[in-house]
Amino acid sequence: MNLLSIVWNVDPEIFRIGGFALRYYSILFLSGFVLGYFIFKGFYRREHLPIAQLDNLFFVSLIAALIGARLGHVIGYDLRYYLAHPWEILMTWKGGLASHGGAVGLLIGLWWYVQRYGRKYGINYMWLLDRFIIPVTFAGALIRCGNLMNSEIYGDVTTLPWGFVFVRANEVLPKHPTQLYEALAYVLLGIALMWLYRHRLEKLRQGSLFGIFLTFLFGARFLIEFIKEPQSNFEVGMTLNMGQWLSVPFIVAGIAIWIWSVKRGKPARLPARKK
């Protein structure tokens, strides 16, 4: 064992009372949405939108992300198992949330929010996506920290001094802490997007932030997957794993949306509403 490695043996449960256990992952997952709520408050205030609408956005996005992430895992990684044990689809506390599925769920949920609540205030789908992806980057970083607390979704063996020995996963060799690699990539992307929103909003075109987000977030995910261990047995021996195959459409879509937004030329700022 590398003497410079980090022995990671953190209990993923904060406490347990009978059959109920509060886990770090759950706290970090929900914290991402709470953080997003306060970030969006700043967006709505800056662009003179009713803060009261944020409650609807909060619950729609939370429910859509949970359903999408769970179904993404079920369909993308263990469909045969869940077809044989369909009642376990609802057992999210046993683990199994896929970020790609969560992304699809959010896209659908936000579209519904715009149709139901947004149009009366001049909010369209792309305007909302341009802003929503900023807190998503920070929420994604918190979720990856939750994966670290669960000792899951880590990388291959490494000799680097920051390798983690995940004791609770029965590992004896240091592994890449790919959860932290992704978390750092997401935070840096979030800071960059926030800077663009705060200082370049007048020059941006609608859809540009969303296109940049898709391109770089899933681009980072694609690259980091090269040093990740397979999450399911069927991925063993694959040149590209499931996470990478699922990332490719998002990267292509990001580039296409980025180009489309520039050519379309619609201002990113919401037009002033008539009083």
DAHU-V443765 format. One line per field, one symbol per residue. burial: + if it has 24 or more other C-alpha atoms within 12 Angstrom, else -. A space follows every 10 residues. Layout:
burial = ???
//
This chain:
burial = -----+++-- -+-------- --++++++++ +++++++-++ ++++--+-++ --++--++-+ ++++++++++ ++++++++-- --------+- ----++++++ ++++++++++ +-++--++-- +-++++++++ ++++++++++ ++++++++++ ++++++++-- --++++--+- --++++++++ +++++++-++ -+++-++--- +--+++++++ ++++++++++ ++++++++++ +--------- ++++++++-+ +-+++-++-- +-----++++ -----
//
